[in-house]
Amino acid sequence: MRVDSRQSESMSEPLTTIERAIQLAQSSDCRSVNDVRQRLRREGYIGIGADLAGVAINRELVGYLHAARR
C-alpha cells in the first residue's frame, strides 16, 4: 500500500490499494481490471498483485466496471 495525497472518506487515513481500485473501477476511467492495475502502478501503489489477487476482489471490480459503463 502507499501513502497517497487522496484521502479516504474519513480524511484521516490514505486510501488502500483496494479502496483506490474500487474508486477507479466505479469512475468509468478504466475499462478493465488490467486498466485499474496499470493506473494504480502509475499512481505509485505497491503490492498490487497481492492485494488484487483474489477471485472475489476481481469479480467485484468487474461488476463495478460494468456498472460504470451503463
One Martini backbone bead per residue (centre of mass of N, CA, C, O) as a GRO file, in nm:
protein
   70
    1MET     BB    1   0.102   0.031   0.009
    2ARG     BB    2   0.013   0.380  -0.002
    3VAL     BB    3   0.081   0.707   0.026
    4ASP     BB    4  -0.175   0.943  -0.031
    5SER     BB    5  -0.327   1.243  -0.104
    6ARG     BB    6  -0.564   1.078  -0.105
    7GLN     BB    7  -0.847   1.037   0.082
    8SER     BB    8  -1.057   0.911   0.268
    9GLU     BB    9  -1.360   0.973   0.385
   10SER     BB   10  -1.235   1.053   0.679
   11MET     BB   11  -0.945   1.200   0.633
   12SER     BB   12  -0.724   1.003   0.807
   13GLU     BB   13  -0.669   0.804   0.564
   14PRO     BB   14  -0.538   0.641   0.330
   15LEU     BB   15  -0.574   0.478   0.055
   16THR     BB   16  -0.613   0.183  -0.048
   17THR     BB   17  -0.577  -0.023  -0.302
   18ILE     BB   18  -0.872  -0.121  -0.303
   19GLU     BB   19  -1.016   0.150  -0.282
   20ARG     BB   20  -0.892   0.268  -0.542
   21ALA     BB   21  -0.986   0.047  -0.735
   22ILE     BB   22  -1.286   0.100  -0.694
   23GLN     BB   23  -1.290   0.390  -0.785
   24LEU     BB   24  -1.188   0.337  -1.071
   25ALA     BB   25  -1.415   0.139  -1.156
   26GLN     BB   26  -1.652   0.355  -1.099
   27SER     BB   27  -1.548   0.603  -1.297
   28SER     BB   28  -1.486   0.508  -1.611
   29ASP     BB   29  -1.163   0.523  -1.669
   30CYS     BB   30  -1.192   0.212  -1.676
   31ARG     BB   31  -1.225  -0.111  -1.867
   32SER     BB   32  -1.031  -0.282  -1.673
   33VAL     BB   33  -0.840  -0.445  -1.452
   34ASN     BB   34  -0.579  -0.371  -1.593
   35ASP     BB   35  -0.625  -0.067  -1.589
   36VAL     BB   36  -0.628  -0.044  -1.284
   37ARG     BB   37  -0.342  -0.151  -1.234
   38GLN     BB   38  -0.192   0.061  -1.404
   39ARG     BB   39  -0.291   0.309  -1.250
   40LEU     BB   40  -0.175   0.230  -0.975
   41ARG     BB   41   0.119   0.231  -1.065
   42ARG     BB   42   0.126   0.530  -1.157
   43GLU     BB   43   0.040   0.621  -0.850
   44GLY     BB   44   0.240   0.421  -0.657
   45TYR     BB   45   0.147   0.153  -0.601
   46ILE     BB   46   0.190  -0.135  -0.397
   47GLY     BB   47   0.098  -0.469  -0.403
   48ILE     BB   48  -0.116  -0.537  -0.625
   49GLY     BB   49  -0.105  -0.839  -0.674
   50ALA     BB   50  -0.187  -0.920  -0.384
   51ASP     BB   51  -0.446  -0.739  -0.345
   52LEU     BB   52  -0.568  -0.848  -0.653
   53ALA     BB   53  -0.574  -1.183  -0.650
   54GLY     BB   54  -0.857  -1.231  -0.594
   55VAL     BB   55  -1.159  -1.334  -0.703
   56ALA     BB   56  -1.351  -1.140  -0.553
   57ILE     BB   57  -1.221  -0.867  -0.633
   58ASN     BB   58  -1.243  -0.910  -0.937
   59ARG     BB   59  -1.550  -0.933  -0.950
   60GLU     BB   60  -1.608  -0.661  -0.828
   61LEU     BB   61  -1.464  -0.489  -1.040
   62VAL     BB   62  -1.626  -0.587  -1.281
   63GLY     BB   63  -1.895  -0.483  -1.178
   64TYR     BB   64  -1.813  -0.183  -1.169
   65LEU     BB   65  -1.731  -0.157  -1.465
   66HIS     BB   66  -2.010  -0.225  -1.583
   67ALA     BB   67  -2.175  -0.006  -1.432
   68ALA     BB   68  -2.010   0.242  -1.550
   69ARG     BB   69  -2.113   0.187  -1.859
   70ARG     BB   70  -2.434   0.254  -1.817
   0.00000   0.00000   0.00000
